[in-house]
Amino acid sequence: EHAMDPGYARDLGIRLEDVVRMVTCNAAAMLRMTGEIGTLAPGAGADITVLAMDHGRFTLSDSLGEEITSSTRLRPEVTVRAGKVSRPDSPLLGRSLGRAA
């Protein structure tokens, strides 16, 4: 699992809306590509990922190997990149520790 799931962000005191901003328009600004990426504005490249929120019990880890358990996670359902639609196919996306109580 990856660290930018809603449960992990919540545990760090970050709202989901702020996480989305961090990985879209804020990232575009850091790359000096505001208006070109990180937005759904007319004329911008529309690379989109549709996410599903799963509820259960998930172990989330970051790039340093730190782990926490969360009751929610975001899972990619569909990605559109340069007009090409793809669906994720990874055994990691189905890994759960069971349902939350």
Buried (B, 14 or more C-beta within 10 A) or exposed (E): BEBBBBBBBBEEEBEBEEBBEBEBBBEBEEEEBBEEBBBEEEEBEBBEBEBEEBEEBBEBEEEEEEEBBBBBBBBBEEBEEEEEEEEEEEEEBEEBEEEBE
